[in-house]
Amino acid sequence: MFSHAQPESYLGQIRFANSEFSKDFQEKFEKMYDTGISQKIDGVDSIELNQIINGEKYPLNNHKNIVDLYIEPHKEPVDIDVVTQYGKFTWNFYRTRLTEKIVLSNFKESVIVIKFEFQKANKVNFTVKLNPQYANSISETIHTYSALLALFSLLFKEDPIELLDMVSLVQKELKFWQRAHKIEELLNIKFVPNLIDPKMLNEAMQEVDELYLLLVEKVFLRENRGFNTFVAGSYSRKSDAPIGDINGKFALSFIANYDINIWGVEICVYSVCVAFNHIIDSIKENDKGEETIISLREDEGNPRYISLRGFQSEKEQEEERKRLHENFSENVKAYENSEIFERIYREKILCQ
């Protein structure tokens, strides 16, 4: 009892209320190793646990009046190291040996949850679940996704057909998180992955990709919308040049700032915009003559739209505004020939 030596092993004993419960336990024990599913054990009178030290048995614990006892297969830790472009990564798995297969799985709250079932005749079943909300940073997400691809390469000499769709999905999402990290570096920010709502992930991913296209790729982005009216100040009437004629078509340039919140980070996008294909429907002054209200419509054959460029600072926004107006007829062409998000996304991102 007073020995400081570590136990060599442990010996447990379960006592049942009668032989029927003992027989039921044996059946459930076999079922557990057939299915890998935990089993509820009834009729347990007591559980005694002893430790073996220097070949002698000593009592450790004794429990009685036991309820809700469950047994499950033994799990042994197994670490698998892989190397990615971001460095070494260690997968922490648990291995369970069942009657007909060996199961390798990791924690349910991992960035990527994996379960392999190695069966006879070299057959492998696997499931993968991506959980970016469990990462501590976008960099961890990128490293983990890269490590999954490295793990596949380690386990499979050739990618089976069943694996191709999964590899394609992981590669696609890996590239997305790499784009998100470029935004972090550009704006000197840090997204908070544990604020990711899995149900809203697709919407947030589109917002991130719009930011990436505007701020990193510096594209001209077209939005199929327009104005119904706008108000011109009194200075417009003092000018020798008229505002415009009824039924006249014009391009209207302006600046706009908008804020978005992505995973705990407030981001302001400073934009320079040009509205196209707007036709003047009417021009009216208010009672005091201080403002002029211009009503607009569109030509059905040429729908109105707004083209914009995004910037990360007011300084860049002002520089672009000046550049646009220095030679408006020439510089506005890039705005006029802009494309919608879906088309630019296919060209700039999906084709990478």
RODOKOL-49538 format. One line per 5 residues: number of its first residue (from 1); their letters; for each residue x, z, y of C-alpha. Coordinates in Angstrom, 1 decimal, padded with zeros to 4 digits. Layout:
RODOKOL-49538
NUM	A	X,Z,Y  ...
end
This chain:
RODOKOL-49538
1	MFSHA	000.0,000.0,000.0  002.9,000.7,002.3  004.9,-002.4,001.4  005.9,-004.8,004.3  006.3,-007.7,001.9
6	QPESY	004.0,-010.7,002.4  001.4,-011.2,-000.3  002.3,-013.8,-002.9  -001.3,-014.8,-003.4  -004.8,-013.6,-003.1
11	LGQIR	-007.4,-013.0,-005.9  -011.1,-013.0,-005.2  -014.0,-011.9,-007.4  -017.7,-012.6,-006.9  -020.3,-010.4,-008.7
16	FANSE	-023.8,-011.8,-009.1  -027.1,-009.9,-009.6  -027.6,-011.6,-013.0  -026.3,-014.5,-015.2  -028.8,-017.0,-013.8
21	FSKDF	-027.3,-016.7,-010.3  -023.8,-017.0,-011.9  -024.9,-020.2,-013.6  -026.4,-021.6,-010.4  -023.1,-020.9,-008.6
26	QEKFE	-021.2,-022.9,-011.2  -023.6,-025.9,-010.8  -023.3,-025.7,-007.0  -019.6,-025.4,-007.2  -019.4,-028.7,-009.1
31	KMYDT	-021.9,-030.3,-006.7  -019.8,-029.2,-003.8  -016.8,-031.1,-005.1  -018.9,-034.1,-006.0  -020.5,-034.5,-002.6
36	GISQK	-018.2,-032.7,-000.2  -021.2,-030.9,001.2  -021.2,-027.1,001.6  -023.6,-025.2,-000.7  -025.7,-022.0,-000.1
41	IDGVD	-025.0,-019.4,-002.8  -027.8,-016.9,-003.7  -027.9,-013.6,-005.7  -024.4,-012.4,-004.7  -024.1,-008.6,-005.3
46	SIELN	-020.5,-008.2,-003.9  -017.3,-009.9,-003.1  -013.9,-008.3,-003.7  -010.6,-009.7,-002.4  -007.3,-008.5,-003.6
51	QIING	-003.7,-009.3,-002.7  -000.8,-009.8,-005.1  002.5,-008.2,-003.9  005.5,-008.0,-006.2  003.3,-008.9,-009.1
56	EKYPL	000.9,-006.0,-008.5  -002.7,-006.3,-007.4  -003.8,-004.3,-004.4  -007.3,-004.2,-002.8  -007.8,-006.0,000.5
61	NNHKN	-011.5,-006.3,001.2  -014.8,-005.4,-000.5  -018.1,-006.6,000.8  -021.7,-005.8,-000.4  -025.2,-006.6,000.7
66	IVDLY	-024.2,-010.2,001.3  -026.7,-012.8,002.7  -026.3,-016.4,003.7  -023.2,-017.1,001.7  -021.9,-020.7,001.8
71	IEPHK	-019.0,-022.3,000.0  -017.3,-025.6,001.0  -014.3,-027.6,-000.3  -010.8,-026.4,000.5  -009.3,-028.3,003.4
76	EPVDI	-005.5,-028.5,003.8  -003.8,-029.6,007.1  -002.1,-032.9,007.1  -000.2,-034.3,010.1  000.5,-038.0,010.5
81	DVVTQ	003.0,-039.2,013.2  002.7,-042.6,014.9  004.7,-044.2,017.7  003.0,-046.1,020.6  004.3,-047.6,023.8
86	YGKFT	003.5,-044.3,025.4  005.6,-042.2,022.9  005.1,-040.2,019.8  001.6,-039.1,018.8  000.6,-036.7,016.0
91	WNFYR	-002.8,-037.0,014.3  -003.9,-033.6,013.0  -006.1,-034.1,009.9  -007.6,-032.0,007.2  -007.5,-033.3,003.6
96	TRLTE	-010.2,-032.5,001.1  -009.8,-033.4,-002.5  -013.1,-034.1,-004.2  -014.0,-035.3,-007.7  -014.1,-039.0,-006.9
101	KIVLS	-012.3,-039.3,-003.6  -010.0,-037.8,-001.0  -011.3,-037.3,002.5  -009.1,-037.2,005.5  -010.8,-036.1,008.8
106	NFKES	-010.1,-034.4,012.1  -012.0,-032.2,014.5  -015.5,-033.2,015.6  -014.6,-032.6,019.3  -011.5,-034.8,019.4
111	VIVIK	-011.1,-037.7,021.8  -011.4,-040.0,018.7  -013.1,-038.6,015.6  -011.9,-040.2,012.4  -013.0,-039.9,008.8
116	FEFQK	-011.3,-041.7,005.9  -012.6,-041.7,002.4  -009.9,-042.9,-000.1  -011.7,-043.8,-003.3  -010.6,-045.2,-006.6
121	ANKVN	-009.5,-048.9,-007.0  -007.8,-048.8,-003.6  -011.1,-048.7,-001.8  -011.3,-047.0,001.7  -014.4,-046.2,003.7
126	FTVKL	-013.9,-045.0,007.3  -015.9,-044.1,010.4  -014.6,-043.8,014.0  -016.3,-042.3,017.0  -014.9,-042.6,020.5
131	NPQYA	-015.3,-039.5,022.7  -013.4,-040.1,026.0  -015.3,-037.1,027.5  -013.1,-034.7,025.4  -009.8,-035.9,027.0
136	NSISE	-008.0,-033.9,029.6  -007.0,-037.0,031.5  -007.3,-040.8,031.5  -003.6,-040.9,030.4  -004.5,-038.9,027.3
141	TIHTY	-007.4,-041.3,026.6  -005.0,-044.2,026.8  -002.4,-042.6,024.5  -005.0,-041.6,021.9  -006.6,-045.1,021.8
146	SALLA	-003.2,-046.6,021.4  -002.4,-044.1,018.6  -005.5,-045.1,016.8  -004.4,-048.8,016.7  -000.9,-047.6,015.5
151	LFSLL	-002.6,-045.5,012.8  -004.5,-048.5,011.5  -001.3,-050.5,011.4  000.3,-047.7,009.4  -002.4,-047.3,006.9
156	FKEDP	-003.3,-051.0,006.4  -000.7,-053.7,005.7  -003.3,-056.3,006.6  -006.4,-055.7,008.7  -009.4,-056.0,006.4
161	IELLD	-012.4,-057.9,007.7  -014.4,-054.6,008.1  -011.7,-053.3,010.4  -011.6,-056.3,012.8  -014.7,-055.3,014.8
166	MVSLV	-013.4,-051.8,015.2  -010.0,-052.9,016.3  -011.5,-055.3,018.8  -013.7,-052.6,020.3  -010.8,-050.1,020.6
171	QKELK	-008.6,-052.7,022.2  -011.3,-053.6,024.7  -011.9,-050.0,025.7  -008.2,-049.3,025.8  -007.8,-052.1,028.4
176	FWQRA	-010.6,-050.5,030.4  -009.0,-047.1,030.5  -005.7,-048.8,031.6  -007.6,-050.4,034.5  -009.1,-047.0,035.4
181	HKIEE	-005.6,-045.6,035.4  -004.4,-048.3,037.8  -007.1,-047.3,040.2  -005.9,-043.7,039.9  -002.4,-044.8,040.8
186	LLNIK	-003.5,-047.0,043.7  -005.8,-044.4,045.3  -003.7,-041.4,044.2  -006.7,-039.7,042.5  -007.4,-038.2,039.1
191	FVPNL	-010.7,-038.8,037.3  -012.1,-035.9,035.4  -013.0,-037.1,031.9  -015.1,-034.1,030.9  -017.6,-035.1,033.6
196	IDPKM	-018.2,-038.4,031.7  -021.9,-038.6,030.6  -021.8,-040.7,027.3  -025.4,-041.9,028.1  -024.3,-043.3,031.4
201	LNEAM	-020.8,-044.5,030.4  -021.6,-048.2,030.5  -022.9,-047.9,034.1  -019.9,-046.0,035.2  -017.5,-048.5,033.5
206	QEVDE	-019.1,-051.3,035.5  -018.5,-049.3,038.7  -014.9,-048.8,037.7  -014.4,-052.5,037.0  -016.0,-053.5,040.3
211	LYLLL	-013.5,-051.2,042.0  -010.7,-052.7,040.0  -011.6,-056.2,040.9  -012.0,-055.4,044.6  -009.0,-053.1,045.1
216	VEKVF	-006.5,-054.2,042.5  -007.3,-057.9,041.9  -008.5,-058.3,045.5  -011.3,-060.7,044.7  -014.1,-062.1,046.9
221	LRENR	-017.3,-060.7,045.3  -020.7,-062.3,045.7  -024.0,-060.3,045.7  -027.2,-062.2,045.4  -029.1,-060.4,048.2
226	GFNTF	-029.6,-060.8,051.9  -031.2,-059.6,055.1  -034.8,-059.9,056.4  -034.0,-058.9,060.0  -031.1,-057.8,062.1
231	VAGSY	-031.0,-056.4,065.7  -028.7,-057.8,068.4  -027.8,-055.6,071.3  -028.3,-056.6,075.0  -024.8,-058.0,075.3
236	SRKSD	-025.9,-060.9,073.2  -028.4,-062.0,075.9  -025.7,-061.7,078.6  -023.5,-064.2,076.8  -023.7,-067.9,077.8
241	APIGD	-023.9,-068.8,074.2  -027.4,-068.4,072.7  -028.0,-066.3,069.6  -029.3,-069.2,067.7  -032.2,-071.6,067.4
246	INGKF	-035.3,-071.2,065.4  -034.8,-072.7,061.9  -031.0,-072.6,062.5  -028.8,-071.6,059.6  -025.8,-069.4,060.2
251	ALSFI	-023.2,-067.1,058.5  -023.2,-063.5,059.7  -020.0,-061.4,059.4  -020.0,-057.6,059.5  -018.1,-054.6,058.1
256	ANYDI	-019.6,-052.0,055.8  -018.4,-048.8,054.1  -019.9,-047.3,051.0  -019.2,-044.1,049.0  -019.3,-043.8,045.2
261	NIWGV	-018.7,-040.8,043.0  -017.0,-041.6,039.7  -016.3,-038.7,037.3  -015.9,-036.1,040.0  -014.0,-038.2,042.5
266	EICVY	-015.6,-039.4,045.8  -014.3,-042.9,046.7  -014.9,-044.8,049.9  -014.7,-048.6,049.8  -014.1,-050.3,053.1
271	SVCVA	-015.5,-053.8,053.1  -015.6,-057.0,055.2  -018.8,-059.0,054.5  -020.2,-062.4,055.3  -023.9,-063.2,054.8
276	FNHII	-024.7,-066.8,054.0  -027.8,-069.1,054.0  -029.8,-067.1,056.4  -032.3,-069.1,058.5  -033.6,-067.8,061.8
281	DSIKE	-037.4,-067.5,061.5  -038.2,-065.8,064.9  -036.4,-064.2,067.9  -038.1,-061.4,069.8  -037.0,-058.9,072.5
286	NDKGE	-038.3,-055.4,072.6  -040.3,-054.2,075.6  -037.4,-053.1,077.6  -035.3,-056.2,076.8  -032.5,-054.1,075.6
291	ETIIS	-032.5,-055.4,072.0  -033.3,-058.6,070.3  -034.8,-058.6,066.8  -034.0,-061.7,064.7  -036.2,-062.3,061.7
296	LREDE	-034.7,-064.2,058.8  -035.8,-066.3,055.9  -034.0,-068.4,053.2  -034.1,-071.9,052.0  -035.5,-071.9,048.5
301	GNPRY	-033.0,-074.5,047.4  -030.1,-072.4,048.9  -030.7,-068.7,048.3  -029.1,-066.3,050.6  -026.2,-064.1,049.5
306	ISLRG	-023.6,-061.8,050.8  -019.9,-062.1,050.0  -017.4,-059.2,050.4  -013.8,-058.1,050.1  -013.1,-054.4,049.5
311	FQSEK	-010.2,-052.3,050.9  -008.9,-048.8,050.4  -008.4,-048.0,054.1  -009.9,-048.7,057.5  -006.6,-050.2,058.6
316	EQEEE	-006.8,-052.9,055.9  -010.4,-053.5,056.7  -009.6,-054.1,060.4  -006.7,-056.4,059.6  -009.0,-058.5,057.4
321	RKRLH	-011.8,-058.6,060.1  -009.3,-059.9,062.6  -007.9,-062.5,060.2  -011.3,-063.8,059.4  -012.2,-064.3,063.0
326	ENFSE	-008.9,-065.9,064.1  -010.0,-069.1,062.4  -013.5,-068.3,061.1  -014.4,-071.8,060.0  -011.4,-072.0,057.8
331	NVKAY	-011.0,-068.4,056.6  -014.7,-068.0,055.7  -014.4,-070.6,052.9  -013.0,-068.1,050.5  -016.0,-065.9,051.1
336	ENSEI	-018.4,-068.9,050.8  -016.9,-069.8,047.4  -017.1,-066.3,046.0  -018.5,-065.6,042.5  -020.8,-062.9,041.1
341	FERIY	-019.3,-059.9,039.2  -020.3,-061.2,035.8  -018.4,-064.4,036.2  -015.3,-062.8,037.7  -015.4,-060.2,035.0
346	REKIL	-015.2,-062.9,032.3  -012.4,-064.7,034.1  -010.2,-061.8,035.2  -010.9,-059.2,032.5  -012.4,-060.6,029.3
351	CQ	-009.9,-063.4,029.1  -006.9,-061.2,029.5
end
